[in-house]
Amino acid sequence: MVLAGAHEEVCPLDAQQELAAGIPGAELHLIAEAGHFAPLENPDAVALVMKRWLEAGSGPLS
């Protein structure tokens, strides 16, 4: 999973898309109402995306 704030300015979204495209099976998840510090700017949305990712068996412990 590649996770980025929808309003990211430090690392452009096209770079995030390129990163996700270069990782087999990776998906890019954009966090609404967040920029570079998505976990601080919209922690509930980050937690929800991570929870769903882990429950889907895509996480590091699967």
C-alpha positions, 0 to 999 in steps of 0.5 A: 500500500502506498498512502498519501494525502490528497493535498500532498505538496512535498512529494507530488502525487505523480511520484506517489502513483509511479511508486505504487505502479512500481510495486507489484500488487500495491495500491495508492490510497489518497487521504482526503483533507490531508497533505504531507502529514496525513496521519496527523492531519486526518488520523481517522481516515488513515486508521480506516484505510490501514484497518481495511488493508490489514483485514484484507490480508494485505498487511505485513503479518499476512 
